[in-house]
Amino acid sequence: MIFAVGCDHAGYPVKDLVTGALRSLGHEVIDEGVFSRESADYPDYAKKVALDIENGRAQRGVLICGSGIGVCIAASKFKGVRPAIAHDVYSAAQGVEHDDMNVLCLGARVIGDKAPQLVPELVKAFAQASFCKGEERHERRTAKVAAFEKENFK
């Protein structure tokens, strides 16, 4: 699978953990930046990752900022992009399985010192999860969300 990864300056310390975990699982990574701790605006990098997904260059993405909130809000403005914040393994997998989440958003300042242990676990849970196709309740619910998107993204 191809993953697009992006972050702002606050997420930069976690980005290498994310890309390393994805590559160790055998996935291809499109690194959309940032490439230093110099101040950067999170919407610019959320847009790059969201467009990779919207245009089919990547199947999933991971975005990192200080809280995870800013990148999540920015990425949600693109058609077909379903981001969510997950700082626990259950949510990282369940978001894909039940809600067809395709962008994992992380808060580097939320994860803090736990990052070296937690990030690989979160990335693995997200990357290995699959949407529960064939489960009527999940398909019905995600279809409703897709209808909202169709109505509002013209």
CORFENWO-V887061 format. One record per helix or strand of 3 or more residues. SS is the DSSP state (2 for helix, 1 for strand). FROM is the first residue (numbers start at 1). TO is the last residue. Records with the same first field share a line. If there is no record, write none. Layout:
SS->FROM-TO, FROM-TO
//
This chain:
1->2-7, 28-31, 60-65, 83-85, 103-107
2->12-24, 42-54, 69-75, 89-99, 108-128, 136-152
//
